[in-house]
């Protein structure tokens, strides 16, 4: 009954959404990891330059985990972890979002708050951690529970507070997933048994041979694992739905973008098994934009491919999404500007190849990752 009511509410909110959500403009954006210190007190300089270069959208990190660098490199010893917007639910490092929103409005640019969920450091506490099945027992998982009411409510409150700002949208961090061994907490197992009548164990899920072709995971038992991964995906989407509903109650013009792993549009079964992530369910549950991590350099390194072959794979990702997503402006191709593992800029030839590839997809949105200062756009086709 509650889930049916939830679906009705979501449908109504979507139908009365803003013209932004209905039109899905093609975005030419940048994703800001760490604002350069030279913009401290003068963020207009950044927005001036971005606008002059043809950038119309900024995706700004508004969470701070313990391993992150501070915006402006302005450390706050009282907040080892927290957020960059006003809330009573976390330590406020600094209200950087208010500064950015003011400048975005002045420049008639769009601004998305890039927000984490399951890996927020201040929620990765023993009482809130999801569990994973391991050979020697149950261990801490990748991030916090979505099945524990108190933990999930803390995230909802953060989204409510975020929605009070005059932002255009929220970009979900790539932590909005459940990894393939996650879901071993008492809360998750109890909920699954209540819904299905099946009592899960590690051996029932991962104690088989010959099932990897279907499950895409080591030792996966198709009869047990496949229904479980579908259940996890459904619960992730229902959690997303609750975050969206609470945000739209406060700011009905918001749109929502979700980070998508490159495997998900390439191989549906892998996306579901590895991340409990599905293009179909993201569209069905109302993500407005799909921010696809088509990082060619990362793909080449992880899959040991020649750069040209990795770029062809990114093209395949775009083609697969074009066949599913309407309009194609909802596809937000994320393009890496640096090599994440080598911590250096990608060479001009690599950037040129990416630019040539993007030229084939005129109506697809794009975002350059990362851009922390104006100089990061120099020498690329991503700017005028």
C-alpha positions in Angstrom: 0.0 0.0 0.0 2.7 2.5 1.0 4.8 1.7 -2.1 1.8 2.3 -4.4 1.1 5.6 -2.6 4.8 6.5 -3.1 4.6 5.8 -6.8 1.5 8.0 -7.2 3.3 10.9 -5.3 6.4 10.6 -7.5 4.3 10.5 -10.7 2.4 13.7 -9.6 5.6 15.5 -8.7 7.2 14.5 -12.1 4.1 15.7 -14.0 4.1 19.1 -12.3 7.9 19.5 -12.6 9.6 22.5 -14.1 10.1 23.3 -17.8 13.7 22.5 -17.2 12.9 18.9 -16.4 10.5 18.6 -19.3 12.8 20.1 -21.9 16.1 18.4 -20.8 18.4 21.1 -22.3 21.8 19.9 -23.6 24.3 20.7 -20.9 27.9 21.7 -21.5 29.3 21.4 -18.0 32.3 21.1 -15.7 32.6 19.1 -12.5 34.4 20.9 -9.7 36.3 18.6 -7.3 38.3 21.3 -5.4 37.8 25.0 -5.9 41.2 26.6 -6.5 42.3 28.9 -3.6 42.6 31.9 -5.9 38.8 32.0 -6.1 38.4 32.3 -2.3 36.3 35.4 -1.9 36.1 36.0 -5.6 34.2 33.0 -7.1 32.7 35.3 -9.7 36.1 35.2 -11.5 35.6 31.5 -12.1 32.0 31.8 -13.3 33.1 34.8 -15.5 35.7 32.7 -17.2 33.6 29.6 -17.5 30.8 31.5 -19.1 33.2 33.1 -21.6 34.4 29.7 -22.6 30.8 28.5 -23.4 30.3 26.5 -20.2 26.7 26.7 -19.0 26.6 24.2 -16.0 28.7 23.6 -12.9 28.5 20.4 -10.9 30.0 21.4 -7.5 31.1 18.9 -4.8 29.1 19.7 -1.7 30.3 16.9 0.6 33.6 16.5 2.4 34.9 13.1 3.2 38.0 12.5 5.4 40.2 11.8 2.3 39.0 14.9 0.4 40.9 18.1 -0.1 39.0 21.2 1.1 37.5 23.7 -1.3 39.9 26.7 -1.7 42.4 24.5 0.3 40.8 26.2 3.3 41.0 23.6 6.0 38.5 23.5 8.8 40.1 21.6 11.7 36.6 21.3 13.3 35.2 19.5 10.3 37.3 16.5 9.2 34.2 15.4 7.4 31.0 17.2 6.6 29.3 19.2 3.9 29.5 22.6 2.2 25.9 23.7 2.8 23.9 24.6 5.9 22.4 21.7 7.9 22.1 20.5 11.4 22.7 16.9 10.3 26.5 17.2 9.6 29.5 19.4 10.3 29.3 22.4 8.0 32.8 23.0 6.6 31.8 26.2 5.0 28.7 27.3 3.1 30.4 27.2 -0.3 27.2 26.3 -2.1 25.6 29.6 -1.2 28.6 31.4 -2.8 28.4 29.3 -5.9 24.6 29.7 -6.3 24.8 33.4 -6.0 27.4 33.6 -8.8 25.6 31.1 -11.0 22.5 33.2 -10.8 24.4 36.3 -11.6 25.8 34.6 -14.7 22.6 32.9 -15.8 24.3 29.5 -15.4 23.0 26.2 -14.0 24.4 24.7 -10.9 24.1 21.2 -9.6 25.0 20.1 -6.1 27.1 17.0 -6.4 26.2 14.9 -3.3 27.4 11.6 -1.9 25.1 9.2 0.0 26.4 5.8 1.1 30.1 6.8 1.5 29.7 9.9 3.6 32.5 9.5 6.2 30.3 10.8 9.0 27.8 8.0 8.3 30.3 5.2 7.9 30.1 4.3 11.6 29.7 0.8 13.1 26.0 1.2 13.8 25.3 2.4 10.2 27.6 0.2 8.0 26.1 -2.3 5.6 27.7 -5.7 5.7 29.2 -7.9 3.0 29.4 -11.7 2.6 33.0 -12.9 2.9 34.6 -16.4 2.9 35.5 -16.0 6.6 32.2 -14.4 7.7 30.4 -11.1 7.4 32.5 -7.9 7.2 31.8 -4.2 6.7 30.6 -3.3 3.3 31.3 -0.4 1.0 29.0 2.1 2.7 26.2 2.8 5.0 22.9 0.9 5.3 20.0 1.9 3.1 17.9 -0.6 5.0 18.4 0.9 8.5 15.6 3.5 9.1 17.7 5.9 11.2 20.6 5.9 8.7 18.5 6.4 5.6 16.6 9.2 7.3 19.8 11.1 8.0 20.5 11.1 4.3 16.9 12.2 3.5 17.4 15.2 5.9 20.6 16.2 4.2 18.7 16.2 0.9 15.9 18.3 2.4 18.5 20.9 3.5 20.2 20.8 0.1 16.9 21.4 -1.6 16.4 24.7 0.3 19.1 26.3 -2.0 18.3 27.8 -5.4 20.1 25.0 -7.2 19.0 23.5 -10.5 19.7 19.9 -9.7 21.5 17.3 -7.6 24.1 14.9 -9.0 24.3 11.6 -7.1 27.8 10.6 -6.4 28.9 7.2 -7.8 28.5 5.7 -4.4 24.8 5.2 -5.0 25.2 1.5 -5.5 25.2 -1.8 -3.7 28.2 -3.9 -4.5 27.7 -7.6 -5.3 28.5 -9.0 -1.9 26.7 -6.2 0.0 23.4 -6.8 1.7 24.5 -9.1 4.5 23.4 -6.9 7.3 20.7 -8.2 9.7 18.4 -5.4 8.4 18.8 -6.4 4.8 18.5 -10.2 5.4 15.4 -9.8 7.5 13.8 -7.5 4.9 14.6 -10.0 2.1 13.2 -13.0 4.0 10.0 -11.1 4.9 9.4 -10.2 1.3 10.4 -13.5 -0.4 10.4 -16.2 2.3 14.0 -17.0 1.4 16.6 -17.1 4.2 19.9 -16.1 2.6 23.4 -17.4 3.4 26.7 -16.9 1.8 26.8 -20.5 0.5 23.3 -20.1 -1.1 24.5 -17.0 -3.0 28.2 -17.7 -3.7 28.7 -21.4 -3.2 28.1 -22.6 -6.8 30.3 -23.6 -9.7 29.5 -22.9 -13.3 27.1 -20.0 -12.6 29.4 -17.1 -13.4 28.1 -16.8 -17.0 24.7 -15.9 -15.7 25.5 -14.1 -12.5 28.8 -12.4 -13.6 30.2 -12.9 -10.1 32.6 -15.7 -8.7 30.6 -18.6 -7.3 27.3 -17.0 -8.1 24.3 -19.3 -7.7 21.7 -18.2 -10.4 18.6 -19.4 -8.6 19.4 -17.4 -5.5 21.7 -14.6 -6.6 19.6 -13.3 -9.6 16.4 -12.6 -7.5 18.6 -11.1 -4.8 20.3 -8.6 -7.1 17.0 -7.6 -8.6 15.7 -7.0 -5.1 18.7 -4.9 -4.2 18.3 -2.8 -7.3 14.6 -2.2 -6.5 15.5 -1.1 -3.0 18.1 1.3 -4.2 15.6 2.8 -6.6 13.0 3.1 -3.9 15.6 4.8 -1.6 16.3 7.2 -4.5 12.6 7.8 -4.9 12.3 8.8 -1.3 15.2 11.3 -1.6 13.7 12.7 -4.7 10.2 13.1 -3.1 11.6 14.9 0.0 13.7 17.2 -2.2 10.8 18.1 -4.6 8.5 18.9 -1.7 10.9 21.8 -0.9 12.1 22.7 -4.4 9.7 21.3 -7.1 12.0 22.6 -9.9 14.9 20.3 -9.1 16.2 17.8 -11.6 18.3 14.7 -10.7 21.4 13.2 -12.3 22.9 9.9 -11.4 26.4 8.7 -12.0 26.5 5.6 -14.1 29.4 3.1 -14.2 30.7 2.4 -17.7 29.9 -1.3 -17.4 26.2 -0.6 -16.8 25.2 0.5 -20.4 27.7 -2.0 -21.9 26.5 -5.1 -20.2 23.2 -5.0 -18.4 23.9 -8.1 -16.4 27.2 -6.8 -15.0 25.7 -3.5 -14.0 23.0 -5.3 -12.0 25.3 -7.8 -10.5 28.3 -5.6 -9.6 26.5 -2.4 -8.6 22.7 -3.2 -8.4 22.5 -0.5 -11.1 20.3 -0.6 -14.2 19.7 2.0 -17.0 16.1 0.8 -17.3 15.4 1.2 -13.6 17.1 4.6 -13.5 14.8 5.8 -16.3 11.7 4.1 -14.8 12.3 5.7 -11.4 12.8 9.2 -12.8 16.5 10.1 -13.1 16.5 13.1 -15.4 20.1 12.8 -16.6 22.4 9.8 -16.7 26.0 10.9 -16.0 28.0 8.2 -17.6 31.6 7.7 -16.5 32.9 7.1 -20.0 36.5 7.7 -18.9 38.5 6.3 -21.8 41.9 6.4 -20.1 40.5 4.6 -17.0 38.8 2.0 -19.3 42.0 1.4 -21.2 43.9 0.8 -18.0 41.4 -1.4 -16.3 40.7 -3.6 -19.3 44.3 -3.4 -20.7 43.1 -1.9 -24.0 44.8 0.3 -26.5 43.5 3.9 -26.2 41.8 3.7 -29.6 39.9 0.5 -28.5 38.9 2.2 -25.2 37.6 5.1 -27.2 35.6 2.8 -29.4 34.1 1.3 -26.2 33.0 4.8 -25.1 31.3 5.2 -28.5 29.5 2.0 -27.9 28.4 3.2 -24.5 27.0 6.4 -26.2 25.3 4.3 -28.9 23.7 1.9 -26.5 22.3 4.8 -24.4 21.0 6.6 -27.5 18.9 3.6 -28.3 17.3 3.8 -24.8 17.2 7.4 -23.7 14.9 10.1 -25.2 15.8 12.8 -25.7 19.5 12.1 -26.0 20.3 15.4 -24.2 19.6 13.4 -21.0 22.8 11.4 -21.7 25.5 13.3 -19.8 28.9 12.0 -21.0 31.6 12.5 -18.4 35.0 13.1 -20.0 38.2 12.8 -18.0 40.7 15.5 -18.5 43.5 13.9 -16.4 44.6 10.3 -15.9 43.2 9.4 -12.4 45.8 6.8 -11.7 48.8 8.6 -13.0 47.7 12.0 -11.6 48.7 13.8 -14.8 47.0 15.6 -17.7 46.1 13.4 -20.7 48.1 14.3 -23.7 46.9 16.4 -26.6 46.4 13.4 -28.9 44.2 11.7 -26.3 42.1 14.9 -25.8 41.9 15.4 -29.6 40.6 11.8 -30.1 38.0 12.4 -27.4 36.9 15.7 -29.0 36.6 14.0 -32.4 34.4 11.3 -30.9 32.2 13.8 -29.1 31.6 15.7 -32.3 29.5 12.7 -33.5 27.1 13.2 -30.7 26.0 16.8 -31.0 22.8 16.6 -28.9 24.4 14.6 -26.0 25.2 16.6 -22.9 28.8 16.5 -21.6 30.8 17.4 -18.5 34.6 17.7 -18.2 36.1 16.1 -15.1 37.8 17.7 -13.1 37.9 21.4 -13.6 39.0 23.3 -10.5 40.3 26.4 -12.2 39.9 28.1 -15.6 43.3 26.9 -16.8 42.1 23.3 -16.7 40.1 24.0 -19.9 43.0 25.4 -21.9 44.0 23.5 -25.0 40.8 21.4 -25.2 37.7 21.4 -27.4 35.5 21.7 -24.4 35.7 25.5 -24.4 35.6 28.2 -27.1 
